Amino acid sequence: MTIAQIKIHHFRNIDFADITPSPEFNFIIGNNGSGKTSFLEAIYMLGHGRAFRHQVSSRIIQHHQSELILFSKLINANLQSHSIGLSKTRDGKNKIRIDNDDGYRLTDLAKLLPLQLITPEGFDLLTGGPKYRRAFIDWGCFHHYPEFIGLWNNLRRLLKQRNALLKQASSYQQLLPWDKELIPIAHRVSEIRADYLAQIKPDIINTCAEFLPEYQLDCQFYQGWNSEQNYGELLAEQFIRDHTVNYTTIGPHKAELRLKVNNIPVEDLFSRGQLKLLLCALRLAQGEFYARHKQQPCLYLIDDFASELDSIKRNLFAKRLKSMHSQVFITAVDRAQINEMISENDKIFYVKSGTISL
Ligand SMILES: Nc1ncnc2c1ncn2[C@@H]1O[C@H](COP(=O)(O)OP(=O)(O)OP(=O)(O)O)[C@@H](O)[C@H]1O
């Protein structure tokens, strides 16, 4: 899927923009605070219903405006087009339109606009808590296994109810009706995650070997409880502890993807530049896997690309993105940082005080 047109109204310092991007690389150049990241955030928001740096919608809506509006025309690999629109008001209400119809949900947008994001905040994938790596796995599960989102929503609902019940329960028996529903869903969610990771693992290992040839990455999936033990029996065994903390301490919501080299977690071993390379390699592997299975690439949003990467690695990354035929949006403060990556069909946009022009 590529963005053929995007219109942005009242998004941070962008009052209005109407952009026709290149289906290949788009470079967004401007000084600090000019609005480059805001432009990427607007695209991200169209695919996720939220910005990647800001959770509070009132902070994304332009000062003195009551709502932000985003609109985009998308074209897929079969040249079918879709129009998508999203508006957000200060009280956090989203309105989604797809092909001029209301009543869609954020997951419908996410399916239409698969995005990979590489930003300075994206280091959380490697240095933050397990939830960031679960989000990485679940991105793939969401796009490749249609049943996953329904299972995940049920799992979340059940865990919420179970945790609320844990506070009052005096014996494990009271939790049994919930666990009867929870256990098969937990197993299926874990099976899907394990299957996705088993399939994508060769891509991850090979891409990492190309970006960091001196290291051999090991990536292990932990499903959230000991796989040699019965989940139902473990839930029963954990009752006293879970009751004390009012929280279900084992399950798919505790899953983790452990990334190590020579048994050392990558965040303890790698330099910042190496972490960025690994981040790029993981996102690239995931995007390439998606493109291969869906016969169309996903979009890449890359903020502050030049920082921490040397020009050899920048070019390697750009070459892989180009061979995937992805539409890419890259920000930079200086044209010199991206000069060597520019090809014939690429576009360069300049951003000045929220105004975006060619
Ligand atoms: N709600 C808002 N309304 C208007 N302007 C805003 C709002 N929120 C933030 N801004 C301003 O938007 C500007 C653009 O920020 P943005 O993060 O997009 O800049 P940038 O070009 O990516 O900068 P850098 O290169 O420093 O990362 C900032 O100057 C900020 O003060």
The ligand as a MOL file (V3000), in Angstrom:
LIG
                    3D

  0  0  0     0  0            999 V3000
M  V30 BEGIN CTAB
M  V30 COUNTS 31 33 0 0 0
M  V30 BEGIN ATOM
M  V30 1 N -0.3620 21.4100 19.5920 0
M  V30 2 C 0.5520 22.1480 18.9460 0
M  V30 3 N 0.1450 23.2230 18.2000 0
M  V30 4 C 1.0570 23.9730 17.5350 0
M  V30 5 N 2.3910 23.7260 17.5400 0
M  V30 6 C 2.8290 22.6680 18.2580 0
M  V30 7 C 1.9350 21.8330 18.9900 0
M  V30 8 N 2.6620 20.8770 19.6130 0
M  V30 9 C 3.9410 21.1060 19.2880 0
M  V30 10 N 4.0490 22.1740 18.4720 0
M  V30 11 C 5.2740 22.7010 17.8540 0
M  V30 12 O 5.5250 21.9480 16.6820 0
M  V30 13 C 6.8880 22.1180 16.3270 0
M  V30 14 C 7.3330 20.9500 15.5000 0
M  V30 15 O 7.7910 19.8680 16.2680 0
M  V30 16 P 8.4520 18.5900 15.5700 0
M  V30 17 O 8.7460 17.6460 16.6690 0
M  V30 18 O 7.6010 18.1360 14.4460 0
M  V30 19 O 9.8030 19.2060 14.9820 0
M  V30 20 P 10.9860 18.5390 14.1480 0
M  V30 21 O 11.0860 19.2840 12.8560 0
M  V30 22 O 10.8230 17.0770 14.0740 0
M  V30 23 O 12.2220 18.9190 15.0650 0
M  V30 24 P 13.5760 18.1460 15.4880 0
M  V30 25 O 14.4750 18.1700 14.2830 0
M  V30 26 O 14.0790 19.0230 16.5600 0
M  V30 27 O 13.2000 16.7870 15.9480 0
M  V30 28 C 7.6320 22.4020 17.6080 0
M  V30 29 O 8.2450 23.6650 17.4840 0
M  V30 30 C 6.5280 22.4600 18.6580 0
M  V30 31 O 6.7020 23.5170 19.5650 0
M  V30 END ATOM
M  V30 BEGIN BOND
M  V30 1 1 1 2
M  V30 2 1 2 3
M  V30 3 2 2 7
M  V30 4 2 3 4
M  V30 5 1 4 5
M  V30 6 2 5 6
M  V30 7 1 6 7
M  V30 8 1 6 10
M  V30 9 1 7 8
M  V30 10 2 8 9
M  V30 11 1 9 10
M  V30 12 1 10 11
M  V30 13 1 11 12
M  V30 14 1 11 30
M  V30 15 1 12 13
M  V30 16 1 13 14
M  V30 17 1 13 28
M  V30 18 1 14 15
M  V30 19 1 15 16
M  V30 20 2 16 17
M  V30 21 1 16 18
M  V30 22 1 16 19
M  V30 23 1 19 20
M  V30 24 2 20 21
M  V30 25 1 20 22
M  V30 26 1 20 23
M  V30 27 1 23 24
M  V30 28 2 24 25
M  V30 29 1 24 26
M  V30 30 1 24 27
M  V30 31 1 28 29
M  V30 32 1 28 30
M  V30 33 1 30 31
M  V30 END BOND
M  V30 END CTAB
M  END
